[in-house]
Each structure stands twice: as structure tokens, then as C-alpha cells.
Amino acid sequence: MSTVHRLQARRFELKYLIDPRLVPGLRDFVRGPLELDEHGLRYADGAYPVHSLYLDSQNLKTYGDSINGTKNRFKLRLRYYDGLQQTPVFFEIKARVDNCILKQRCGVRRKAVPLLLSGQLPDPEHLMSREPRHLAALQRFNLMMGQLNARPKVHNCYAREAWVSPADDSVRVTFDRNIRTEPCFVPEAVVEMKRPIYVFPEFVVLELKFTDRFPNWMREMVRTFNLMQFSSAKYAEGVTLLGEHRFHNGERCLSNGEALWQHWATEWHPEPDALRRPTHQMHL
């Protein structure tokens, strides 16, 4: 994966659980306005591996916020695509403010991952890029990780087929298959899985992502294929299937969680009109 990523800082997401038999028709539909993501071109089926290592507090604060439908919430995770030493590991904050999805990420050198997950303050030498915004994102991740006392909890992996708008990444459609998850408590960007379970094994997770108005052709696609929106958070569903008892230590909920969220979210200032545009319910 290139260290130059195309993810938008602010966007909307609609998620659907679909029958795998719908994928060929949906692929033909999106083939007109979109093109296959450059990373998918390396694979025969157009789908590349995606790994995520999710961090959470001892009492599973972010998991609880997700399953309870907390309006403003966030997740801390590492995102990576292989086990090669020379490729980056992205430290990500993925958050929801009302109906808007916000994301910050910073690519770091793989050898720095254990140090950063142990709570060491970020250093420019850890980064794959020297852009100030990337260091700022990593510093914010470090702050939130420390405030929650968050540690690695879950590793999941899946195959992603992504279609993107040719000029930029303002519109993106992804198909996620073979979603596997297992507990993981080591501070490393692990790739191998030992005894994973499958999440949504009979379905493909379809995500429609856009940064402005819901495109008319997307609306037509949803109508044509009779798609029903569904909450399909991979991390939360994985913890539920694995059993909370495998992660919970009974600590009471952190009282500073909401204050921490508010401090972080107010810096984004999403436009009110943008938040009102989609009429669909959003899920993180």
C-alpha cells in the first residue's frame, strides 16, 4: 500500500448486508461511474486484504457506545494491509458526529508500533510522512488511547473490493467478504490468525461512501436492488460473537469518555447543512 492515502477526513457512509449473488449485478452498476481501486488491480478477483487491530478500554467503552447507538462516538484502530516491514501501519481515529463520519490517520513505521502502543509519545522518526497533520493525528491518537487506557483487543481481517471515483475519492463503493475476527492482546500489527470466527458469514458487507450529496445513481442502485440498510459494525459484531466476557474486567465506565470525545470532535466543525443532507440513518 502506498503511504499516500486517498481517504477523506469527513464523509457519509451507508452500510448494507447483501446476498453474495447480488455482487455481480452491483459491480456492473458501479462500473460506469467508478473504477476499480488501484490496489485491487494487483489481485485476480480485485479484492485486497485489510487488517484492523482495534483498541478499547478494559470495560470496552467504544464497543458499548457502538452497540448502544451512542450518537457521538469513536473507535481507535490500526489499519494495515500486509506483514511487510517496509509498508506502513496506519493509526486511525474513526468517529461519528451526528450523521457524519470523520477519520484521521497517520502512517507509521512498523517497528514503531509496539513503542507507540505502549504509550510512548510520538516522534517524527516514527512517521512515514513528515507532514505536520500526520504527526498531529498520531498525537491525538496517543492522547485518546491514554485517556481511555485503551489496549489491543481484536484483530479482524477481510477481503475488500473497492470502486472509487476516477478524479478523487469523493465517492467510494466497497464490498467486504470473508470477515474474520479473533481476540488479540499483543501490541503488534499481526497478520496471522489462529482460531478466528466469521462475522456475517452468509453475507457481503456493502458500503456506500460519499463526501457531499447522496449521488442520484447510488439512490437508483439502492432502489433497483431493493437494498435495506443495516448496522454492520465489524468490531462490535465480532466482540458480541466472541463474548464480552473474553474482554471485560468489570471496571466501571470511564467518566471522562464523553468529555474526551467532545474535546476532539469540536475541532472538526462539520457544516450543519452537510449533516442534514442524507435522509438515511448512518452507522459507524
C-alpha positions as CSV (number, residue, x, y, z in Angstrom):
1,M,0.0,0.0,0.0
2,S,1.2,3.5,-0.8
3,T,1.9,5.8,2.1
4,V,-0.2,8.4,0.2
5,H,-3.8,7.6,1.1
6,R,-6.9,8.9,-0.5
7,L,-9.3,8.8,2.5
8,Q,-11.4,11.8,3.1
9,A,-11.4,13.4,6.6
10,R,-15.2,13.8,6.5
11,R,-17.7,11.7,4.7
12,F,-21.0,9.8,4.9
13,E,-21.4,6.1,5.0
14,L,-24.3,3.8,4.3
15,K,-23.9,0.1,5.0
16,Y,-25.8,-2.9,3.8
17,L,-25.6,-6.7,4.3
18,I,-26.3,-8.2,0.9
19,D,-26.6,-11.7,-0.6
20,P,-23.4,-12.6,-2.4
21,R,-25.4,-13.3,-5.5
22,L,-26.2,-9.6,-5.9
23,V,-22.5,-8.7,-6.2
24,P,-22.1,-9.2,-10.0
25,G,-25.1,-7.0,-10.8
26,L,-24.0,-4.3,-8.3
27,R,-20.5,-4.4,-9.8
28,D,-21.8,-3.8,-13.3
29,F,-23.9,-0.9,-11.9
30,V,-20.9,0.9,-10.3
31,R,-18.5,0.1,-13.2
32,G,-19.9,3.1,-15.1
33,P,-19.3,6.0,-12.7
34,L,-16.4,4.4,-10.8
35,E,-13.2,2.5,-11.4
36,L,-11.6,-0.4,-9.5
37,D,-9.3,0.9,-6.8
38,E,-5.6,0.8,-7.8
39,H,-4.8,-1.7,-5.0
40,G,-7.4,-4.2,-6.2
41,L,-5.7,-4.3,-9.6
42,R,-2.9,-6.4,-8.1
43,Y,-5.3,-9.3,-7.3
44,A,-7.1,-11.6,-9.7
45,D,-10.5,-11.1,-8.1
46,G,-10.0,-7.3,-7.5
47,A,-10.1,-7.7,-3.7
48,Y,-7.1,-6.9,-1.4
49,P,-6.6,-7.9,2.2
50,V,-7.5,-5.5,5.0
51,H,-6.3,-6.0,8.6
52,S,-7.5,-4.0,11.6
53,L,-6.4,-4.1,15.2
54,Y,-9.0,-2.5,17.5
55,L,-8.1,-0.9,20.8
56,D,-10.6,-0.4,23.6
57,S,-10.7,0.3,27.3
58,Q,-10.8,-2.5,29.9
59,N,-14.5,-2.0,30.2
60,L,-15.0,-1.9,26.4
61,K,-16.1,1.7,26.3
62,T,-16.1,2.1,22.5
63,Y,-17.8,-1.3,22.0
64,G,-20.5,-0.3,24.4
65,D,-21.1,3.1,22.7
66,S,-21.4,1.2,19.4
67,I,-24.0,-1.4,20.4
68,N,-25.9,1.2,22.4
69,G,-26.1,3.6,19.4
70,T,-24.4,6.5,21.2
71,K,-24.9,9.5,18.9
72,N,-21.3,10.7,19.0
73,R,-18.7,8.0,19.3
74,F,-15.3,7.0,18.1
75,K,-13.0,4.0,17.6
76,L,-9.3,3.6,17.8
77,R,-7.7,1.1,15.5
78,L,-4.6,0.2,13.5
79,R,-5.2,-0.4,9.8
80,Y,-2.7,-2.3,7.6
81,Y,-2.6,-4.5,4.5
82,D,0.2,-7.0,4.8
83,G,3.0,-8.1,7.1
84,L,5.9,-6.5,5.3
85,Q,8.3,-4.4,7.3
86,Q,8.6,-1.7,4.7
87,T,4.9,-0.9,4.5
88,P,3.1,1.5,6.8
89,V,0.7,0.7,9.7
90,F,-1.9,3.4,10.0
91,F,-3.1,4.6,13.4
92,E,-6.7,5.7,12.9
93,I,-9.4,7.5,14.8
94,K,-12.7,6.8,13.2
95,A,-15.5,8.8,14.7
96,R,-19.1,9.8,14.2
97,V,-20.6,13.2,14.8
98,D,-24.4,13.1,14.2
99,N,-24.7,11.6,10.7
100,C,-21.1,12.5,9.7
101,I,-18.2,10.1,9.7
102,L,-14.8,11.6,10.5
103,K,-11.4,10.0,10.1
104,Q,-7.9,10.9,10.9
105,R,-5.0,8.5,10.2
106,C,-1.2,8.5,10.3
107,G,1.1,6.0,8.7
108,V,3.9,4.9,11.0
109,R,6.9,2.5,10.6
110,R,6.0,-1.0,11.6
111,K,8.9,-1.3,14.0
112,A,7.5,1.7,16.0
113,V,4.1,0.1,16.6
114,P,5.0,-1.7,19.9
115,L,6.5,1.5,21.3
116,L,3.5,3.7,20.4
117,L,1.0,1.1,21.7
118,S,2.9,1.1,25.0
119,G,2.2,4.8,25.4
120,Q,5.4,6.3,24.2
121,L,4.9,9.8,22.9
122,P,5.0,10.0,19.0
123,D,8.3,11.1,17.4
124,P,8.7,12.4,13.9
125,E,11.0,9.4,13.2
126,H,8.1,7.1,13.7
127,L,6.2,8.6,10.8
128,M,6.2,7.6,7.1
129,S,5.4,11.2,6.3
130,R,6.7,14.5,7.7
131,E,3.5,16.4,7.1
132,P,2.5,18.2,10.3
133,R,-1.1,17.0,10.1
134,H,0.1,13.4,10.3
135,L,2.0,14.0,13.4
136,A,-1.0,15.8,14.9
137,A,-3.2,12.9,14.1
138,L,-0.8,10.5,15.8
139,Q,-0.5,12.7,18.9
140,R,-4.3,12.9,19.1
141,F,-4.5,9.1,18.9
142,N,-1.9,8.8,21.7
143,L,-3.9,11.2,23.8
144,M,-7.2,9.3,23.4
145,M,-5.5,6.0,23.9
146,G,-4.0,7.2,27.2
147,Q,-7.3,8.8,28.4
148,L,-9.2,5.5,27.8
149,N,-6.2,3.3,28.9
150,A,-7.0,1.6,25.6
151,R,-5.2,-1.6,24.7
152,P,-5.4,-4.1,21.7
153,K,-8.5,-6.2,21.9
154,V,-9.5,-7.6,18.5
155,H,-7.8,-8.4,15.2
156,N,-10.0,-8.7,12.2
157,C,-9.3,-9.4,8.5
158,Y,-11.3,-9.4,5.3
159,A,-11.1,-9.1,1.6
160,R,-12.1,-5.7,0.2
161,E,-13.2,-4.9,-3.4
162,A,-13.2,-1.2,-3.7
163,W,-14.5,1.1,-6.5
164,V,-13.7,4.8,-6.5
165,S,-14.4,7.9,-8.5
166,P,-11.7,8.4,-11.1
167,A,-10.7,12.0,-10.2
168,D,-10.7,11.7,-6.4
169,D,-12.1,9.7,-3.6
170,S,-15.3,11.7,-3.1
171,V,-17.4,8.6,-3.9
172,R,-16.4,5.1,-2.9
173,V,-18.2,1.7,-3.0
174,T,-16.7,-1.3,-1.2
175,F,-17.6,-5.0,-1.0
176,D,-16.1,-6.8,2.1
177,R,-16.1,-10.6,2.2
178,N,-14.8,-13.3,4.4
179,I,-14.7,-11.2,7.5
180,R,-12.8,-13.0,10.3
181,T,-12.1,-11.9,13.8
182,E,-10.4,-13.1,17.0
183,P,-9.1,-11.7,20.3
184,C,-5.7,-10.1,20.0
185,F,-3.9,-8.5,23.0
186,V,-0.4,-8.1,21.6
187,P,0.9,-4.6,20.7
188,E,1.8,-5.6,17.2
189,A,0.4,-5.4,13.7
190,V,-0.2,-9.1,13.4
191,V,-1.3,-10.7,10.2
192,E,-1.7,-14.4,11.0
193,M,-4.8,-15.7,12.7
194,K,-5.0,-18.7,14.9
195,R,-8.7,-19.6,15.6
196,P,-10.8,-16.8,14.0
197,I,-14.6,-16.8,13.8
198,Y,-16.5,-15.5,10.8
199,V,-18.6,-12.3,11.1
200,F,-21.7,-12.1,8.8
201,P,-20.6,-15.4,7.2
202,E,-23.5,-15.6,4.8
203,F,-23.3,-12.0,3.6
204,V,-21.2,-9.4,1.9
205,V,-20.9,-6.0,3.6
206,L,-21.6,-3.3,1.0
207,E,-20.6,0.3,1.9
208,L,-21.6,3.4,0.0
209,K,-19.3,6.3,0.9
210,F,-19.6,9.9,-0.3
211,T,-18.4,13.4,0.9
212,D,-21.3,15.5,-0.4
213,R,-24.8,14.8,-1.5
214,F,-26.0,11.2,-1.9
215,P,-25.4,10.6,-5.6
216,N,-28.6,10.1,-7.7
217,W,-27.1,6.9,-9.3
218,M,-26.5,5.5,-5.8
219,R,-30.1,6.2,-4.9
220,E,-31.2,4.4,-8.1
221,M,-29.0,1.4,-7.3
222,V,-30.4,1.1,-3.8
223,R,-33.9,1.2,-5.3
224,T,-33.2,-1.2,-8.2
225,F,-31.6,-3.9,-5.9
226,N,-34.0,-3.3,-3.0
227,L,-31.2,-2.8,-0.6
228,M,-32.0,-2.5,3.1
229,Q,-29.6,-0.5,5.3
230,F,-28.3,-2.4,8.2
231,S,-25.9,-1.7,11.1
232,S,-22.9,-3.8,10.4
233,A,-20.0,-2.7,12.6
234,K,-17.4,-5.4,12.2
235,Y,-15.7,-4.7,15.6
236,A,-18.9,-4.6,17.6
237,E,-20.3,-7.7,15.9
238,G,-17.1,-9.6,16.5
239,V,-16.9,-8.8,20.2
240,T,-20.6,-9.9,20.5
241,L,-20.0,-13.2,18.8
242,L,-16.8,-13.9,20.7
243,G,-18.4,-13.0,24.0
244,E,-17.8,-9.8,26.1
245,H,-16.6,-12.0,29.0
246,R,-13.4,-12.6,27.0
247,F,-12.5,-8.9,27.2
248,H,-14.4,-7.4,30.2
249,N,-12.7,-6.9,33.6
250,G,-15.7,-5.3,35.3
251,E,-14.2,-1.8,35.6
252,R,-16.8,0.9,35.8
253,C,-17.3,3.1,32.7
254,L,-14.7,5.9,32.3
255,S,-16.3,9.1,33.3
256,N,-14.0,11.2,31.0
257,G,-15.0,9.4,27.8
258,E,-17.7,11.9,26.7
259,A,-15.6,14.9,27.7
260,L,-12.7,13.5,25.7
261,W,-14.9,12.9,22.7
262,Q,-16.3,16.5,22.9
263,H,-12.8,18.0,23.1
264,W,-11.8,16.1,20.0
265,A,-15.0,16.5,17.9
266,T,-15.3,20.3,18.3
267,E,-12.1,20.8,16.4
268,W,-13.7,19.5,13.2
269,H,-16.7,21.8,12.9
270,P,-18.7,19.9,10.3
271,E,-21.1,22.1,8.4
272,P,-24.7,21.8,9.6
273,D,-26.2,21.7,6.1
274,A,-23.9,18.8,5.2
275,L,-25.1,16.9,8.2
276,R,-28.7,17.3,7.2
277,R,-28.4,16.2,3.6
278,P,-28.7,12.4,3.8
279,T,-32.0,11.1,5.0
280,H,-30.7,7.6,5.7
281,Q,-29.7,6.6,9.2
282,M,-25.9,6.4,9.4
283,H,-23.9,3.7,11.3
284,L,-20.3,3.6,12.4
